[in-house]
């Protein structure tokens, strides 16, 4: 038995905080969060408390197997407590993650059906899933409609699922939300009574359909599986009526049914919300046979990318893409992403681009439509061909659905590309559920209304909402930074700051490399990392109003500010810095001009207070070096 297995075995035998056999309660390691399981009105139910305050529930846990409910007349049986406390490396808002929880597997019976609820309680939230044993190869239909009941006075930010996961978040009062609204997770909440924040989503989605949430008009959000969800506009646009009908049927699951984790993140403030690690903590670690150094495996290469799509760039020829790679190297970037025009090229042209770019230190990525990957043989042949050509990454698009069959396709793509050392970027995709921990070759996914949305008029409000909503579940390929018309009511300084806030391990810039190099802020742009060692959300931040982030990479700090749609003044303390004097590069809005910046070099200490007078959609970014 390996050392890791021995440690895990000992942890499984450890005693977690679980009280009462008829109403088992699992407490967080710091004992501030309590998850209670109980039977109410003959239904399996739960509630969640934080610092003694009810934050979710009482709410029913509902599930059916072959259309027979398994949550009624429930008997609570044996309780197996376990816990875990581990650290691992990460590419995201910080470089080291602590995975620390108390947990319990609780045996349940409803008539002849015996199953388990698995509960994990962290210092920053709760998660639970249902496990129903089954015979290998035997198919069963599963249904689920678990409820999340919010306290009176709760404010929510969510978008509907008409555009799949590419909607605009709206602020809602849960007391007056109408029945039947759809919400795409993650959904962020602020509780009126104590200003705590919640975020509800799911983790470790595989061999199952993805959940959406639906309001019932009573401050309840009800979990709905894909067969009960309306089909998104992008799916109907791109796929046939037969495809729509096929994916609208309830999923059949062979053998044991294991639901994804139902996740409720809990945060005292926005800094804790942004730094929450629950979604990826709930996923298994990567296979060391495929990823011998985990996320640090040598062929996993986070970094900025150039992308010829939104910002001109001439014709899509071999020479043009060589130039993009040359300019990417001038910027210090790592990747060059080619859209679908590559299909018109010969293998010889692709090899020439790969070889030319490799000398410059640039990896080549190719775009592909997911509809071409449903056939396993053709899929693997394409991946093998890309590997043989030296292609390092694939940008795979237009999934537009969360039915189990589509989720299975995601898993097949991740597994097969990992075996060939190919990185992946999912577009037209569903929400992240932490799979990038198990499969670190997934560097990012879209699942966001990004810079491609040319008709989004109030980009300022949108961009200061996303850091506290969509990005809580995982990185998003927003494709930040555009100096043209697409930036709408935001300034150049705001756009440069967005690269440091709307971040992802594969940080794809919307602006062409020519425009990035020509911008007065180019030295700042060159220096912005795609992954961070530490993130601090500073006072002044408010969902939909302003994002103020301090982020550290090594010994260098960045202070990035994006303002929303209303002019604001703010004073920012630099107490996140260490002692001593720092050399500072600053990018500010130029007075009276949204399409210009002021660049300055100065020095500050941690005692300095920076005063900003920000216009509508204004911004600021500074780099602090010893």
VOGU-3710 file (C-alpha; in Angstrom, 3 decimals, decimal comma):
1> xxxxxxxxxx> 0,000/0,000/0,000  1,416/3,409/-0,987  2,006/6,195/1,496  -0,915/8,205/0,035  -3,294/5,237/0,358  -2,209/4,657/3,949  -2,872/8,302/4,820  -6,302/8,204/3,188  -7,163/4,969/5,005  -6,247/6,531/8,337
11> xxxxxxxxxx> -8,330/9,582/7,504  -11,329/7,417/6,681  -11,077/5,890/10,138  -10,830/9,285/11,840  -13,851/10,647/13,633  -15,541/13,610/11,941  -17,977/15,898/13,735  -21,248/13,966/13,289  -24,008/14,230/15,893  -27,362/12,461/16,445
21> xxxxxxxxxx> -28,329/9,237/14,685  -31,900/10,263/13,747  -30,893/13,770/12,609  -27,206/13,426/11,723  -25,304/16,701/11,598  -21,899/17,157/9,988  -19,835/20,139/11,115  -17,013/21,939/9,318  -13,487/21,613/10,713  -13,832/25,087/12,311
31> xxxxxxxxxx> -17,342/24,095/13,559  -18,943/27,234/12,049  -20,954/25,394/9,371  -23,501/22,660/10,173  -25,256/20,412/7,653  -28,258/18,590/9,165  -30,017/15,650/7,511  -33,522/14,721/8,676  -36,958/13,459/7,639  -39,683/16,120/7,435
41> xxxxxxxxxx> -43,215/15,484/6,175  -42,036/11,942/5,369  -39,422/13,370/2,957  -35,640/13,339/3,214  -34,589/16,922/3,939  -31,578/19,005/4,925  -30,615/22,395/6,260  -27,395/24,395/6,437  -26,365/26,849/9,134  -23,401/29,222/9,222
51> xxxxxxxxxx> -22,449/30,799/12,563  -25,823/29,659/13,862  -27,762/31,422/11,086  -29,933/29,393/8,724  -28,549/29,915/5,196  -30,307/27,055/3,341  -33,420/25,117/4,188  -35,148/23,223/5,497  -35,224/21,800/1,968  -36,234/18,411/0,517
61> xxxxxxxxxx> -33,718/16,127/-1,221  -35,687/14,535/-4,053  -34,673/11,687/-6,311  -36,408/8,981/-8,330  -35,144/5,775/-9,919  -37,201/4,356/-12,777  -39,810/7,008/-11,896  -40,150/5,712/-8,319  -39,313/8,292/-5,618  -36,622/7,189/-3,164
71> xxxxxxxxxx> -36,885/10,180/-0,824  -40,230/9,277/0,850  -40,726/7,130/3,960  -36,971/7,219/4,395  -35,191/5,426/7,200  -31,772/6,720/8,307  -29,256/3,964/8,985  -25,539/3,500/9,606  -23,249/6,545/9,594  -19,646/6,284/8,394
81> xxxxxxxxxx> -17,645/9,388/9,290  -14,457/10,381/7,483  -12,315/13,453/6,885  -9,445/14,747/4,771  -6,826/17,484/5,025  -4,463/17,799/2,064  -2,724/20,447/-0,031  -2,080/20,411/-3,774  -0,784/22,723/-6,495  -3,203/24,685/-8,608
91> xxxxxxxxxx> -3,466/27,024/-11,606  -5,981/29,701/-10,731  -6,591/32,436/-8,158  -3,835/30,947/-5,988  -1,121/28,357/-6,475  -1,715/26,095/-3,460  -5,081/24,665/-2,436  -6,111/23,260/0,924  -8,701/20,491/0,733  -9,979/20,146/4,304
101> xxxxxxxxxx> -13,376/18,753/5,258  -15,347/16,639/7,694  -17,683/14,143/6,053  -20,133/11,308/6,509  -21,644/8,595/4,344  -25,127/7,913/5,684  -27,060/4,773/4,748  -30,706/5,354/3,750  -33,579/3,066/2,846  -36,903/3,810/1,186
111> xxxxxxxxxx> -38,894/0,598/0,859  -36,726/-1,870/-1,012  -34,324/0,789/-2,267  -31,147/1,224/-0,275  -28,804/4,072/-1,038  -26,302/6,508/0,505  -26,045/10,239/0,944  -22,425/11,405/1,006  -21,927/14,745/2,805  -18,797/16,878/2,983
121> xxxxxxxxxx> -18,578/20,067/5,029  -15,714/22,472/4,492  -14,889/25,702/6,314  -16,362/27,514/3,304  -19,403/25,471/2,357  -21,201/22,136/2,065  -21,642/19,510/-0,612  -23,699/16,343/-0,873  -24,414/13,637/-3,416  -26,564/10,505/-3,644
131> xxxxxxxxxx> -25,229/7,037/-4,455  -27,657/4,286/-5,499  -26,047/0,853/-5,975  -26,907/-1,056/-9,122  -25,999/-4,161/-11,089  -23,260/-3,795/-13,690  -24,734/-3,213/-17,132  -28,318/-2,716/-15,931  -29,776/0,613/-17,060  -32,023/2,785/-14,921
141> xxxxxxxxxx> -33,651/6,155/-15,437  -32,850/8,741/-12,797  -34,759/11,887/-11,844  -33,813/14,609/-9,375  -35,516/17,732/-8,035  -33,668/18,668/-4,853  -34,559/22,107/-3,488  -32,400/24,965/-2,201  -34,546/27,212/0,036  -33,093/30,667/0,650
151> xxxxxxxxxx> -33,797/32,941/3,647  -36,124/35,911/3,396  -34,499/39,016/1,926  -31,964/37,145/-0,216  -30,585/38,856/-3,331  -29,546/36,694/-6,295  -27,470/37,198/-9,447  -28,177/34,771/-12,283  -28,894/34,465/-15,991  -31,345/32,204/-17,819
161> xxxxxxxxxx> -30,405/29,199/-19,949  -31,774/30,402/-23,290  -28,211/31,044/-24,486  -26,906/27,985/-22,607  -24,134/29,416/-20,421  -23,656/32,683/-22,302  -26,217/34,964/-20,661  -26,125/38,303/-18,844  -26,415/38,099/-15,062  -29,278/40,058/-13,541
171> xxxxxxxxxx> -29,781/41,098/-9,936  -32,972/39,659/-8,423  -34,857/39,867/-5,122  -35,706/36,257/-4,283  -38,765/37,372/-2,272  -40,526/38,530/-5,445  -38,991/36,357/-8,169  -41,732/34,827/-10,274  -42,270/31,094/-10,505  -40,605/29,315/-13,426
181> xxxxxxxxxx> -37,472/31,417/-13,959  -34,428/29,448/-15,116  -30,972/30,011/-13,688  -27,671/28,675/-14,976  -25,282/27,776/-12,140  -23,280/29,060/-10,466  -25,848/31,374/-8,870  -24,533/33,908/-6,357  -26,600/35,116/-3,408  -26,244/37,723/-0,696
191> xxxxxxxxxx> -28,247/37,226/2,487  -29,875/40,392/3,757  -29,790/39,558/7,462  -26,028/39,122/7,776  -24,547/39,959/4,326  -23,094/36,466/3,915  -22,583/35,306/0,329  -23,597/31,952/-1,115  -22,955/30,336/-4,471  -24,862/27,239/-5,621
201> xxxxxxxxxx> -23,525/24,955/-8,337  -22,411/21,342/-8,885  -19,057/19,557/-8,912  -17,553/16,443/-10,503  -20,163/16,195/-13,241  -19,673/12,930/-15,135  -21,846/9,971/-16,209  -24,852/12,208/-15,522  -26,743/15,199/-16,928  -25,881/18,735/-15,845
211> xxxxxxxxxx> -28,204/20,618/-13,534  -29,961/23,926/-14,019  -32,052/25,650/-11,352  -35,667/26,809/-11,570  -37,496/29,189/-9,253  -40,826/28,246/-7,683  -41,822/31,678/-6,418  -41,201/30,800/-2,761  -37,482/31,647/-2,479  -36,833/28,062/-3,570
221> xxxxxxxxxx> -34,541/26,988/-6,381  -35,343/23,526/-7,715  -32,709/21,319/-9,346  -33,719/20,298/-12,887  -31,981/17,756/-15,097  -31,615/18,238/-18,879  -34,771/16,315/-19,852  -36,807/18,961/-17,995  -34,865/21,987/-19,233  -35,788/24,055/-22,300
231> xxxxxxxxxx> -33,385/23,505/-25,182  -31,028/26,443/-25,634  -31,204/28,665/-28,687  -27,610/27,822/-29,747  -28,403/24,098/-29,727  -31,552/24,488/-31,811  -29,589/26,724/-34,199  -26,812/24,206/-34,807  -28,415/20,784/-34,413  -31,321/18,868/-35,929
241> xxxxxxxxxx> -34,759/18,237/-34,491  -33,770/14,570/-34,153  -30,759/15,525/-32,047  -32,971/17,730/-29,880  -35,474/14,922/-29,369  -32,741/12,397/-28,518  -31,178/14,585/-25,833  -34,539/15,598/-24,365  -35,170/12,083/-23,066  -34,253/11,173/-19,460
251> xxxxxxxxxx> -30,775/9,706/-19,175  -30,260/6,000/-18,649  -27,400/5,175/-16,299  -25,787/1,737/-16,123  -24,791/0,228/-12,788  -24,394/2,412/-9,711  -25,920/5,877/-9,919  -23,698/8,575/-8,418  -24,983/12,117/-8,698  -22,610/15,057/-9,026
261> xxxxxxxxxx> -21,928/16,960/-5,834  -24,598/19,553/-5,001  -22,508/22,492/-3,806  -23,320/25,446/-1,558  -20,345/27,769/-1,092  -20,538/30,083/1,924  -18,441/33,232/2,330  -18,187/36,002/4,890  -17,099/38,445/2,161  -16,237/38,664/-1,538
271> xxxxxxxxxx> -12,592/37,840/-0,916  -13,545/34,497/0,626  -16,031/33,842/-2,174  -13,464/34,423/-4,930  -10,902/32,241/-3,120  -13,296/29,309/-2,599  -11,813/25,984/-3,793  -14,752/23,644/-3,195  -15,636/22,888/-6,824  -12,254/21,408/-7,728
281> xxxxxxxxxx> -11,665/20,021/-4,217  -14,656/17,741/-4,792  -13,067/16,143/-7,867  -10,534/13,305/-7,854  -6,846/14,142/-8,327  -5,234/13,480/-11,707  -3,987/10,021/-12,638  -0,213/10,031/-11,951  0,337/7,659/-14,870  -0,909/10,368/-17,237
291> xxxxxxxxxx> 0,104/13,415/-15,219  3,226/12,346/-13,256  3,683/15,816/-11,738  -0,035/16,486/-11,462  -0,991/19,909/-12,740  2,735/20,732/-12,983  3,299/18,000/-15,619  5,673/19,512/-18,190  3,363/19,485/-21,218  0,649/21,434/-19,355
301> xxxxxxxxxx> 1,582/25,009/-20,225  -0,614/27,866/-19,006  0,000/31,248/-20,564  -1,399/34,084/-22,682  -2,565/33,465/-26,257  -3,089/35,422/-29,456  -6,202/34,726/-31,478  -7,084/35,867/-34,976  -10,831/36,320/-34,914  -12,334/39,439/-33,328
311> xxxxxxxxxx> -9,787/42,089/-34,216  -8,892/41,875/-37,898  -5,409/40,670/-38,709  -5,431/40,220/-42,470  -5,941/37,006/-44,408  -5,767/33,604/-42,749  -2,719/32,377/-44,609  0,326/30,485/-43,465  2,409/33,662/-43,609  -0,201/35,578/-41,625
321> xxxxxxxxxx> -0,248/32,951/-38,884  3,550/32,870/-38,809  3,383/36,605/-38,197  0,919/36,046/-35,374  3,351/33,606/-33,778  6,228/36,061/-34,218  4,225/38,843/-32,579  3,050/36,496/-29,824  6,713/35,846/-29,022  7,373/39,611/-28,997
331> xxxxxxxxxx> 4,628/39,903/-26,382  6,038/37,046/-24,314  2,901/34,979/-24,923  2,823/31,168/-25,171  0,033/30,194/-27,580  -1,452/30,959/-31,014  -5,048/29,783/-31,568  -6,239/29,147/-35,130  -9,943/29,204/-35,959  -11,609/26,837/-38,459
341> xxxxxxxxxx> -9,758/28,205/-41,493  -7,014/25,676/-40,767  -9,214/22,997/-42,377  -8,317/24,482/-45,773  -4,605/24,054/-45,153  -2,401/21,121/-46,081  -0,547/19,051/-43,513  2,680/20,498/-44,855  1,473/24,030/-44,074  0,437/23,072/-40,552
351> xxxxxxxxxx> 3,799/21,398/-39,913  5,624/24,465/-41,188  3,644/26,726/-38,851  4,203/24,394/-35,902  7,944/24,216/-36,535  8,316/27,970/-37,089  6,279/28,727/-33,948  8,163/26,195/-31,799  11,404/28,044/-32,468  9,669/31,168/-31,133
361> xxxxxxxxxx> 8,418/29,296/-28,049  4,792/29,366/-29,257  2,383/26,408/-29,192  -0,264/26,050/-31,912  -3,928/25,332/-31,121  -6,645/24,378/-33,630  -10,407/24,972/-33,488  -12,788/22,035/-34,052  -16,580/21,598/-34,056  -17,713/19,083/-31,431
371> xxxxxxxxxx> -20,203/17,521/-33,877  -17,209/15,985/-35,672  -16,148/14,149/-32,506  -19,168/11,969/-31,709  -17,779/9,024/-33,666  -15,090/7,503/-31,451  -12,949/6,255/-34,314  -12,967/9,568/-36,172  -12,378/11,454/-32,933  -9,305/9,468/-31,995
381> xxxxxxxxxx> -7,982/9,654/-35,576  -8,207/13,456/-35,484  -6,483/13,647/-32,105  -3,719/11,311/-33,234  -3,246/13,325/-36,421  -2,974/16,567/-34,433  -0,444/14,933/-32,118  1,618/13,738/-35,090  1,599/17,264/-36,563  2,854/18,751/-33,297
391> xxxxxxxxxx> -0,395/20,529/-32,418  -0,343/21,260/-28,674  -3,961/22,264/-28,053  -7,518/21,972/-29,356  -10,285/24,542/-28,986  -13,497/22,480/-29,233  -16,766/24,323/-29,764  -20,574/24,177/-29,911  -21,620/21,631/-27,283  -24,608/23,811/-26,267
401> xxxxxxxxxx> -26,277/21,115/-24,125  -25,790/19,328/-20,775  -27,470/15,987/-21,490  -25,599/12,955/-20,217  -24,508/12,008/-23,748  -22,810/15,407/-24,116  -21,178/15,117/-20,690  -19,892/11,689/-21,750  -18,387/13,324/-24,852  -16,524/15,865/-22,693
411> xxxxxxxxxx> -15,065/12,990/-20,672  -14,013/11,053/-23,774  -12,310/14,143/-25,214  -10,435/14,857/-21,988  -9,326/11,257/-21,565  -8,152/10,778/-25,155  -6,394/14,142/-25,519  -4,620/13,587/-22,191  -3,242/10,313/-23,499  -1,761/12,193/-26,453
421> xxxxxxxxxx> -0,515/15,167/-24,396  -2,905/17,643/-26,006  -4,347/20,574/-24,054  -8,029/21,521/-24,378  -10,165/24,674/-24,400  -13,942/24,034/-24,469  -16,148/26,632/-26,178  -19,928/26,706/-26,486  -19,579/24,781/-23,247  -21,364/24,121/-19,993
431> xxxxxxxxxx> -20,250/25,429/-16,583  -16,990/24,125/-15,121  -17,491/21,523/-12,391  -13,896/21,045/-11,270  -12,945/18,478/-13,908  -9,818/20,511/-14,603  -8,413/18,994/-11,401  -8,856/15,434/-12,655  -7,912/16,425/-16,203  -5,456/19,354/-15,974
441> xxxxxxxxxx> -5,084/19,276/-19,755  -8,329/21,296/-19,704  -6,896/24,805/-19,364  -10,178/26,678/-19,581  -13,675/26,708/-20,992  -15,973/29,456/-22,202  -19,412/29,141/-20,535  -19,586/32,933/-20,383  -20,895/35,807/-22,458  -17,519/37,117/-23,493
451> xxxxxxxxxx> -15,994/39,650/-25,841  -17,504/37,791/-28,810  -20,890/39,272/-27,796  -20,749/42,389/-29,973  -24,249/43,620/-29,061  -23,702/43,765/-25,288  -24,156/47,490/-24,619  -23,407/47,651/-20,871  -20,142/45,761/-20,833  -19,008/47,694/-17,751
461> xxxxxxxxxx> -21,674/46,203/-15,460  -21,251/42,756/-17,008  -17,499/42,685/-16,438  -17,749/43,719/-12,775  -20,421/41,062/-12,142  -18,579/38,063/-13,591  -15,698/37,881/-11,058  -18,246/37,181/-8,315  -20,627/34,932/-10,262  -19,428/32,810/-13,198
471> xxxxxxxxxx> -15,739/32,837/-12,196  -16,551/31,353/-8,785  -17,001/27,941/-10,450  -13,720/28,051/-12,368  -11,791/29,890/-15,076  -13,630/31,286/-18,082  -12,324/32,155/-21,523  -13,810/35,623/-21,686  -11,157/36,707/-24,230  -10,478/40,026/-22,445
481> xxxxxxxxxx> -8,926/43,248/-23,763  -10,290/44,979/-26,805  -9,499/48,576/-27,700  -12,175/48,946/-30,373  -15,966/49,226/-30,524  -16,589/45,932/-28,692  -15,443/47,421/-25,398  -18,645/49,548/-25,421  -18,879/51,656/-22,225  -15,461/50,683/-20,860
491> xxxxxxxxxx> -12,141/52,477/-21,142  -8,771/51,262/-22,340  -7,487/51,139/-18,737  -10,515/49,046/-17,754  -9,749/46,669/-20,609  -6,111/46,206/-19,623  -7,174/45,616/-15,999  -9,659/42,982/-17,185  -6,782/40,711/-18,229  -5,693/40,546/-14,587
501> xxxxxxxxxx> -9,211/40,031/-13,176  -11,052/37,958/-15,816  -8,184/35,513/-15,794  -7,702/31,939/-17,008  -4,722/29,568/-17,352  -5,155/29,909/-21,125  -5,511/33,707/-21,248  -6,713/34,448/-24,780  -6,644/38,122/-25,757  -9,370/39,540/-27,991
511> xxxxxxxxxx> -7,149/42,323/-29,369  -4,803/41,457/-32,209  -1,100/41,225/-31,313  -0,464/44,293/-33,494  -2,890/46,380/-31,446  -1,513/45,037/-28,184  2,033/45,965/-29,200  0,954/49,406/-30,419  -0,932/50,287/-27,228  0,826/52,606/-24,727
521> xxxxxxxxxx> 0,096/50,001/-22,032  2,052/47,270/-23,844  4,674/46,818/-21,114  1,905/46,144/-18,603  0,150/43,757/-21,001  3,374/41,804/-21,506  3,774/41,333/-17,760  0,268/40,136/-16,732  0,386/36,451/-15,692  -2,308/33,913/-16,551
531> xxxxxxxxxx> -2,045/32,125/-13,194  -1,498/33,555/-9,733  0,095/32,700/-6,403  -2,318/34,811/-4,340  -5,500/36,826/-4,843  -7,003/39,406/-2,482  -10,354/41,051/-3,237  -10,106/44,519/-1,723  -12,703/46,798/-0,081  -14,691/48,789/-2,608
541> xxxxxxxxxx> -15,554/45,662/-4,566  -19,291/45,116/-5,058  -21,124/42,765/-7,409  -22,155/44,660/-10,536  -20,502/47,867/-9,341  -16,735/47,503/-9,007  -13,984/44,875/-8,887  -10,788/45,728/-6,979  -8,234/42,882/-7,032  -4,697/42,611/-5,664
551> xxxxxxxxxx> -2,904/39,629/-7,157  0,597/38,300/-6,607  2,877/36,280/-8,847  6,193/35,514/-7,167  7,338/38,758/-5,531  5,381/40,989/-7,920  1,961/42,394/-7,029  -0,671/43,706/-9,426  -3,512/46,012/-8,400  -6,355/45,904/-10,938
561> xxxxxxxxxx> -9,573/47,926/-10,804  -12,608/47,748/-13,095  -15,472/50,178/-12,546  -19,101/49,587/-13,450  -21,591/51,833/-15,195  -21,564/54,712/-12,680  -18,643/57,077/-11,987  -17,060/56,394/-8,604  -14,261/57,622/-6,369  -12,275/55,168/-4,295
571> xxxxxxxxxx> -9,298/55,193/-1,922  -7,219/52,005/-1,988  -4,830/51,061/0,783  -1,719/49,125/-0,220  -1,429/47,112/2,987  -1,299/43,896/0,940  2,303/44,844/0,078  5,276/43,942/2,222  7,655/46,386/3,859  9,962/48,580/1,821
581> xxxxxxxxxx> 9,655/50,573/-1,365  8,254/49,200/-4,619  8,858/50,346/-8,182  5,425/50,910/-9,701  4,182/50,932/-13,293  0,717/52,557/-13,459  -1,907/52,612/-16,194  -4,707/55,132/-15,668  -7,600/56,532/-17,661  -6,715/59,714/-19,494
591> xxxxxxxxxx> -9,020/62,525/-18,402  -11,880/63,026/-20,845  -10,831/60,126/-23,127  -11,930/56,524/-22,887  -9,604/55,480/-25,733  -6,355/56,644/-24,193  -4,279/55,894/-21,103  -1,714/57,636/-18,967  1,403/55,566/-18,275  3,656/56,495/-15,391
601> xxxxxxxxxx> 6,509/55,087/-13,329  6,783/55,886/-9,642  7,482/54,264/-6,279  5,142/53,450/-3,376  5,252/51,788/0,019  2,506/49,857/1,765  1,523/53,072/3,578  0,459/54,803/0,342  -3,247/55,356/-0,315  -4,167/55,495/-3,997
611> xxxxxxxxxx> -7,079/57,823/-4,792  -8,954/57,072/-8,022  -11,696/59,081/-9,672  -13,172/56,578/-12,074  -15,414/57,351/-15,017  -18,212/55,089/-16,227  -16,489/51,832/-17,140  -13,156/53,247/-16,030  -10,182/51,293/-14,833  -6,713/51,212/-13,360
621> xxxxxx> -3,863/48,725/-13,126  -0,499/48,933/-11,402  2,453/46,572/-11,095  4,568/46,629/-7,910  8,119/45,274/-8,020  10,977/45,395/-5,528
//
